[in-house]
Amino acid sequence: MADLASSCKDKLAYFRIKELKDILHQLGLPKQGKKQDLIDRVLALLSDEQGQRHHGWGRKNSFTKEAVAKIVDDIYRKMQIQSAPDLATRSHTGSDLFRPKDEVNDSFQPQPVTKVRCICDSKLLNDNMIQCEDDRCHVWQHMSCVLVPDKPTEGVGPEVPPHFYCELCRLSRADPFWVTTGNPLPPLKFMSSGVANDGTSVLQTVEKTFQLSRADRETVQRSEYDLQVWCILMNDKVQFRMQWPQYAELEVNGFAVRVVTRPGSQLLGINGRDDGPLITTCSREGTNKICLRRVDNRTFCFGVRVAKRRSVPQVLNLVPKEAEGESFEDALTRVRRCLGGGDTAENADSDSDLEVVTESVTVNLRCPNSGSRMKTAGRFKPCIHMGCFDLDTFVELNQRSRKWQCPICLKNYSLENLMIDPYFNRITSL
């Protein structure tokens, strides 16, 4: 049986979500979840009965392990047939024409695509890699390059975060009012060279050149485009924001460029945000020279990008419409949970849809940012409180502050976590 499970596991690794859902449909199992969850759900049926009961599927599923393996094998063979070249349109040798069909199919082995893009500029794979979670990215990077411990300890590797995004995906989430269209200077890691004998940080300088093509130069001359220098702290506790080093000094083609408005000695607080200076007027077609100096022993990453501005309406269009986001039933369940009554599934013995635990609850329909009544109730998905804010006002304020922070619980998120609250939006529309 171990060989049966191992064989199925190898085949499932090549399945897409479409094929995995097809298997689960035939087995009568839930089809929701990430790809690995779907694979684990199938493999659980090939384990012992205790494992099936642990997942809550033992009573619902009467398939034997052999039957499950046959379903996996049948779909795997269909994938091979669909992916195999059309024999009628290719020239073959005599031996190819008379090979058994199963033998031709078995020769097909789909290979997973691994995309490596690291700030060290190496494309080599090693045993310590980490993948970006962005669905449009999924690049692999070296842990030793991108994971920087707060307090380095000899012989102890950096802690792996529960959610990891590469530097470019962090940048896109830090400021959705800019869209990257090109990277003349790819991300560059700016490491610390240590401290002086007296324990103070030493002045460090990095000089680089980047090429600006005629097409890029013409692009950044347009009103909606600009050339921007960006910088992030590699191990920033606020993952989606720009941050410049202490005493940062920037020069582009010999011109001094101001990077921050705060004093050079002042560290950026948890609620602070730095911006990326625009260097279009300092740039030129061809070779450009950039020089960054700092007195800071932390590890940063910076680069130069061609970016296009987004307007407030364009950013608002990125927020899912009410019908595309959270359902009203899910919102109602969340409100009940906030009130302490739970939902009907959690209170099966209750004779009421909502178990009353308080006599009354006061909900403020005024936006905490503007003080006016909310027109469109917005919130961040991970927030567990009931409070909302006016969506339009919040996005307009962030065009200036770049602070994608819940004004109620003050937790930091990104635009992709923003949604319309269907429950309170129904109230505000009355």
C-alpha positions as CSV (number, residue, x, y, z in Angstrom):
1,M,0.0,0.0,0.0
2,A,2.9,2.3,0.6
3,D,4.0,1.9,-3.0
4,L,0.4,2.7,-4.1
5,A,0.4,5.9,-2.1
6,S,3.9,6.9,-3.3
7,S,2.9,6.3,-7.0
8,C,-0.2,8.4,-6.7
9,K,1.7,11.2,-4.9
10,D,4.2,11.4,-7.7
11,K,1.4,11.7,-10.3
12,L,-0.6,14.2,-8.3
13,A,2.4,16.5,-8.2
14,Y,1.9,17.1,-12.0
15,F,-1.9,17.8,-11.7
16,R,-3.4,21.2,-12.1
17,I,-6.2,22.4,-9.8
18,K,-8.7,21.5,-12.6
19,E,-7.7,17.8,-12.5
20,L,-7.5,17.7,-8.7
21,K,-11.1,19.1,-8.5
22,D,-12.2,16.5,-11.0
23,I,-10.8,13.7,-8.7
24,L,-12.4,15.2,-5.6
25,H,-15.8,15.5,-7.5
26,Q,-15.7,11.8,-8.4
27,L,-14.8,11.0,-4.8
28,G,-17.6,13.2,-3.4
29,L,-15.1,15.3,-1.4
30,P,-14.9,19.1,-0.9
31,K,-13.2,21.0,-3.8
32,Q,-12.3,24.2,-2.0
33,G,-8.8,25.1,-0.9
34,K,-5.2,25.6,-2.2
35,K,-3.6,23.1,-4.5
36,Q,-1.6,21.4,-1.7
37,D,-4.8,21.1,0.3
38,L,-6.5,19.3,-2.6
39,I,-3.6,16.9,-3.0
40,D,-3.5,16.1,0.8
41,R,-7.3,15.4,0.6
42,V,-6.7,12.7,-2.0
43,L,-3.7,11.3,-0.3
44,A,-5.6,11.0,3.0
45,L,-7.8,8.4,1.3
46,L,-4.7,6.3,0.6
47,S,-3.5,6.4,4.2
48,D,-4.9,4.3,7.0
49,E,-8.5,4.6,8.2
50,Q,-7.5,6.6,11.2
51,G,-6.1,9.3,8.9
52,Q,-9.4,9.4,7.0
53,R,-11.4,9.8,10.2
54,H,-9.0,12.5,11.3
55,H,-9.9,14.5,8.2
56,G,-13.6,13.9,8.6
57,W,-14.1,12.0,5.4
58,G,-14.1,8.4,6.5
59,R,-17.9,8.2,6.9
60,K,-18.7,10.0,3.7
61,N,-16.4,8.0,1.4
62,S,-16.7,4.3,0.5
63,F,-14.0,4.1,-2.1
64,T,-11.3,1.6,-1.5
65,K,-7.6,2.6,-1.9
66,E,-7.4,0.7,-5.1
67,A,-10.4,2.6,-6.5
68,V,-8.9,5.9,-5.6
69,A,-5.6,5.0,-7.2
70,K,-7.4,3.9,-10.4
71,I,-9.2,7.3,-10.6
72,V,-5.9,9.1,-10.2
73,D,-4.2,6.9,-12.8
74,D,-7.1,7.3,-15.3
75,I,-6.9,11.1,-15.1
76,Y,-3.1,11.0,-15.3
77,R,-3.3,9.0,-18.5
78,K,-5.8,11.5,-20.0
79,M,-3.4,14.3,-19.2
80,Q,-0.6,12.4,-21.1
81,I,-2.9,11.8,-24.1
82,Q,-3.9,15.5,-24.3
83,S,-0.4,16.7,-23.9
84,A,1.2,14.2,-26.3
85,P,2.0,15.5,-29.8
86,D,-0.4,14.8,-32.6
87,L,1.1,11.8,-34.3
88,A,-0.7,12.5,-37.6
89,T,1.0,15.8,-38.1
90,R,4.5,14.6,-37.4
91,S,7.0,12.5,-39.4
92,H,7.9,9.2,-37.6
93,T,10.2,6.4,-38.1
94,G,8.7,3.0,-38.8
95,S,9.3,1.9,-35.2
96,D,7.4,4.9,-33.8
97,L,4.4,4.2,-35.9
98,F,4.1,0.7,-34.5
99,R,4.8,1.5,-30.9
100,P,2.0,0.6,-28.5
101,K,-0.2,3.6,-27.6
102,D,0.5,3.1,-23.8
103,E,4.3,3.1,-24.5
104,V,4.0,6.4,-26.4
105,N,2.0,8.0,-23.5
106,D,4.3,6.7,-20.8
107,S,7.3,8.5,-22.4
108,F,5.6,11.8,-21.6
109,Q,6.7,13.3,-18.3
110,P,5.5,16.8,-17.7
111,Q,8.2,18.9,-16.0
112,P,7.4,21.7,-13.5
113,V,8.6,25.1,-14.5
114,T,10.9,26.7,-11.9
115,K,11.6,30.5,-12.2
116,V,14.6,31.8,-10.3
117,R,15.1,35.5,-9.9
118,C,17.1,36.6,-6.9
119,I,18.7,39.9,-5.9
120,C,22.1,38.1,-6.0
121,D,21.5,37.8,-9.8
122,S,22.3,34.1,-9.7
123,K,19.9,31.6,-11.4
124,L,21.2,28.6,-9.6
125,L,19.0,26.4,-7.5
126,N,20.1,25.1,-4.1
127,D,18.5,23.3,-1.1
128,N,17.4,26.6,0.6
129,M,15.0,28.3,-1.6
130,I,11.8,30.3,-0.9
131,Q,9.0,31.1,-3.3
132,C,7.0,34.4,-3.7
133,E,3.3,33.9,-2.9
134,D,2.1,36.4,-5.5
135,D,0.0,34.4,-8.0
136,R,1.4,36.4,-10.9
137,C,5.0,36.0,-9.8
138,H,5.9,32.7,-8.0
139,V,9.7,33.3,-8.4
140,W,12.1,31.4,-6.3
141,Q,14.9,33.1,-4.3
142,H,17.8,32.1,-2.1
143,M,16.9,32.2,1.6
144,S,20.4,33.4,2.5
145,C,19.9,36.4,0.1
146,V,16.4,37.6,1.0
147,L,15.8,36.5,4.6
148,V,17.7,38.8,7.0
149,P,17.5,38.0,10.7
150,D,16.9,40.8,13.2
151,K,19.8,39.6,15.3
152,P,22.2,37.3,13.4
153,T,23.3,34.3,15.4
154,E,26.2,32.1,14.2
155,G,25.0,28.7,13.1
156,V,21.3,29.7,13.2
157,G,19.5,30.5,10.0
158,P,16.9,33.2,9.6
159,E,13.3,32.5,10.6
160,V,11.1,31.7,7.6
161,P,8.0,34.0,7.5
162,P,4.5,32.5,7.2
163,H,3.9,34.7,4.1
164,F,6.8,35.7,1.7
165,Y,6.8,38.2,-1.1
166,C,9.8,39.1,-3.3
167,E,11.0,42.7,-3.3
168,L,9.2,43.7,-6.5
169,C,5.8,42.3,-5.2
170,R,6.4,44.1,-1.9
171,L,7.0,47.3,-3.9
172,S,3.8,47.0,-5.9
173,R,1.8,46.5,-2.7
174,A,3.5,49.4,-1.0
175,D,2.1,51.9,-3.4
176,P,-0.7,50.8,-5.7
177,F,-0.9,54.3,-7.2
178,W,2.2,53.4,-9.2
179,V,2.4,50.5,-11.7
180,T,5.9,49.3,-12.6
181,T,6.4,49.1,-16.4
182,G,10.2,48.6,-16.5
183,N,13.2,48.2,-14.3
184,P,16.3,49.9,-15.8
185,L,18.2,49.1,-12.5
186,P,17.0,45.7,-11.2
187,P,16.8,45.2,-7.4
188,L,20.2,45.6,-5.7
189,K,21.0,44.4,-2.2
190,F,22.7,47.1,-0.1
191,M,24.4,45.2,2.7
192,S,26.1,46.5,5.8
193,S,29.9,46.5,5.9
194,G,29.9,46.4,9.7
195,V,30.5,49.0,12.4
196,A,33.5,51.0,13.5
197,N,35.7,50.1,16.5
198,D,33.8,52.5,18.6
199,G,30.5,50.8,17.8
200,T,29.1,53.4,15.4
201,S,28.0,52.8,11.9
202,V,30.3,53.7,9.1
203,L,29.6,55.6,5.9
204,Q,28.9,53.3,3.0
205,T,28.6,54.1,-0.7
206,V,27.3,52.1,-3.6
207,E,27.7,53.4,-7.2
208,K,25.8,51.8,-10.2
209,T,25.0,52.6,-13.8
210,F,21.8,51.9,-15.7
211,Q,20.8,52.2,-19.3
212,L,17.8,54.2,-20.4
213,S,16.7,53.4,-23.9
214,R,15.3,56.0,-26.2
215,A,11.8,54.3,-25.9
216,D,12.1,54.5,-22.1
217,R,13.2,58.1,-22.2
218,E,10.3,59.1,-24.4
219,T,7.9,57.1,-22.1
220,V,9.0,59.0,-18.9
221,Q,8.5,62.3,-20.7
222,R,4.7,61.6,-20.8
223,S,2.7,63.1,-18.0
224,E,1.4,59.9,-16.5
225,Y,4.9,58.2,-16.3
226,D,8.0,58.9,-14.3
227,L,11.4,57.4,-13.4
228,Q,11.5,56.5,-9.7
229,V,14.2,55.3,-7.3
230,W,12.8,53.0,-4.6
231,C,14.2,51.4,-1.5
232,I,12.9,48.9,1.1
233,L,14.3,47.5,4.3
234,M,14.7,43.7,3.7
235,N,13.5,42.6,7.2
236,D,10.9,45.4,7.7
237,K,8.2,44.6,10.2
238,V,5.8,46.5,7.9
239,Q,6.3,44.4,4.8
240,F,4.6,46.7,2.2
241,R,6.2,50.1,2.4
242,M,9.3,52.0,1.2
243,Q,12.0,52.8,3.7
244,W,15.3,54.6,3.2
245,P,18.4,54.2,5.4
246,Q,19.5,56.7,8.0
247,Y,21.5,59.7,6.6
248,A,20.7,58.6,3.0
249,E,22.2,60.8,0.3
250,L,21.3,60.1,-3.4
251,E,23.0,61.5,-6.5
252,V,21.9,60.8,-10.1
253,N,24.3,61.9,-12.8
254,G,25.9,64.3,-10.4
255,F,22.6,65.9,-9.2
256,A,21.7,65.6,-5.5
257,V,18.2,64.2,-5.0
258,R,16.4,64.5,-1.6
259,V,15.0,61.1,-0.6
260,V,13.2,61.8,2.8
261,T,11.8,64.7,4.6
262,R,12.5,63.4,8.1
263,P,15.9,64.1,9.9
264,G,18.7,61.7,8.8
265,S,19.2,60.4,12.3
266,Q,15.5,59.6,12.8
267,L,14.4,56.0,12.3
268,L,11.1,55.4,10.5
269,G,8.4,54.5,13.0
270,I,5.9,51.7,12.6
271,N,3.3,54.1,11.3
272,G,5.7,56.1,9.0
273,R,6.1,55.8,5.3
274,D,8.9,56.9,3.0
275,D,8.4,57.7,-0.7
276,G,10.4,57.1,-3.8
277,P,12.0,60.2,-5.3
278,L,11.4,61.0,-9.0
279,I,14.5,61.4,-11.1
280,T,13.1,62.0,-14.6
281,T,14.6,65.4,-14.8
282,C,18.0,64.1,-13.8
283,S,18.0,61.2,-16.2
284,R,19.2,61.0,-19.8
285,E,19.1,58.6,-22.7
286,G,21.9,56.1,-22.6
287,T,24.1,55.5,-19.5
288,N,23.1,57.0,-16.2
289,K,25.1,56.9,-13.0
290,I,23.4,56.6,-9.5
291,C,25.2,56.9,-6.2
292,L,23.6,56.1,-2.8
293,R,25.4,56.8,0.5
294,R,24.2,55.9,4.0
295,V,25.2,55.5,7.6
296,D,23.1,52.5,8.6
297,N,24.1,49.0,9.4
298,R,20.8,47.4,8.3
299,T,20.3,45.6,5.0
300,F,18.3,47.4,2.2
301,C,17.3,46.8,-1.4
302,F,16.9,49.5,-3.9
303,G,16.4,50.0,-7.7
304,V,15.2,52.2,-10.4
305,R,11.9,51.7,-12.2
306,V,9.7,53.2,-14.9
307,A,6.3,53.7,-13.3
308,K,2.9,54.8,-14.5
309,R,0.5,56.7,-12.2
310,R,-2.9,55.4,-11.3
311,S,-5.7,57.8,-10.4
312,V,-8.1,57.4,-7.4
313,P,-10.9,55.9,-9.6
314,Q,-8.4,53.4,-11.1
315,V,-7.3,52.3,-7.7
316,L,-10.9,52.0,-6.5
317,N,-11.6,49.8,-9.5
318,L,-9.1,47.3,-8.1
319,V,-11.3,46.8,-5.1
320,P,-13.7,43.9,-5.7
321,K,-17.3,45.0,-6.3
322,E,-19.7,44.1,-3.5
323,A,-21.2,41.2,-5.5
324,E,-17.6,39.8,-6.1
325,G,-16.4,40.0,-2.6
326,E,-17.7,38.6,0.7
327,S,-21.3,37.3,0.6
328,F,-24.0,38.9,2.8
329,E,-24.4,35.6,4.7
330,D,-20.6,35.5,5.5
331,A,-20.8,39.1,6.6
332,L,-23.7,38.4,8.8
333,T,-21.9,35.5,10.4
334,R,-18.9,37.7,11.1
335,V,-21.1,40.3,12.7
336,R,-22.7,37.7,14.9
337,R,-19.3,36.4,15.9
338,C,-18.2,40.0,16.9
339,L,-21.3,40.4,19.0
340,G,-20.5,37.1,20.8
341,G,-23.5,35.1,19.7
342,G,-21.8,33.0,17.1
343,D,-23.7,31.6,14.1
344,T,-26.4,29.0,13.9
345,A,-24.0,26.2,13.2
346,E,-22.1,26.9,16.4
347,N,-25.3,27.2,18.4
348,A,-27.3,24.3,17.3
349,D,-29.2,24.1,20.6
350,S,-30.3,27.8,20.4
351,D,-33.9,28.5,19.4
352,S,-32.8,31.9,17.9
353,D,-30.8,32.9,14.9
354,L,-28.7,35.1,17.2
355,E,-28.0,34.3,20.8
356,V,-28.5,37.6,22.7
357,V,-25.5,38.3,25.0
358,T,-25.9,42.1,25.2
359,E,-28.9,44.3,25.5
360,S,-27.7,46.7,22.8
361,V,-24.8,47.5,20.6
362,T,-24.0,51.0,19.3
363,V,-22.4,51.1,15.8
364,N,-21.0,54.3,14.5
365,L,-21.9,54.9,10.8
366,R,-19.5,57.9,10.6
367,C,-16.2,57.4,8.8
368,P,-13.3,57.6,11.3
369,N,-11.3,59.5,8.7
370,S,-13.7,62.2,7.5
371,G,-16.3,62.3,10.3
372,S,-19.1,62.2,7.7
373,R,-21.6,59.4,7.2
374,M,-20.2,56.5,5.2
375,K,-21.4,56.2,1.6
376,T,-19.6,52.9,0.8
377,A,-18.6,50.9,3.8
378,G,-15.1,49.5,3.4
379,R,-12.9,47.3,5.6
380,F,-9.9,45.0,5.5
381,K,-10.6,41.3,5.2
382,P,-8.4,40.1,8.1
383,C,-9.9,42.6,10.6
384,I,-12.0,40.9,13.3
385,H,-13.8,44.0,14.5
386,M,-17.1,45.4,13.1
387,G,-15.9,48.9,12.4
388,C,-15.8,50.2,8.9
389,F,-14.7,53.4,7.0
390,D,-15.8,55.2,3.9
391,L,-14.0,53.5,1.0
392,D,-13.7,56.5,-1.3
393,T,-12.3,58.7,1.5
394,F,-9.8,56.1,2.6
395,V,-8.4,55.6,-0.9
396,E,-8.2,59.4,-1.5
397,L,-6.2,59.9,1.8
398,N,-3.8,57.1,0.8
399,Q,-3.0,58.8,-2.4
400,R,-1.0,61.2,-0.2
401,S,-0.1,59.1,2.8
402,R,0.5,55.6,1.2
403,K,-0.5,54.2,4.5
404,W,-2.7,51.1,3.9
405,Q,-3.5,50.8,7.6
406,C,-6.9,50.1,9.2
407,P,-7.9,53.4,10.9
408,I,-9.7,51.4,13.6
409,C,-7.3,48.7,14.7
410,L,-4.2,50.4,13.2
411,K,-2.9,47.1,11.6
412,N,-1.1,47.3,8.3
413,Y,-2.4,45.6,5.2
414,S,-2.3,46.1,1.4
415,L,-4.9,47.0,-1.2
416,E,-5.6,43.4,-2.0
417,N,-7.1,43.0,1.5
418,L,-9.5,45.9,1.0
419,M,-13.2,45.1,0.4
420,I,-16.7,46.4,0.6
421,D,-18.6,45.3,3.7
422,P,-21.9,43.9,2.4
423,Y,-23.6,44.0,5.8
424,F,-22.9,47.7,6.8
425,N,-23.1,48.8,3.2
426,R,-26.7,47.7,3.1
427,I,-27.3,49.8,6.2
428,T,-25.5,52.9,4.9
429,S,-27.5,52.8,1.7
430,L,-30.8,53.1,3.6
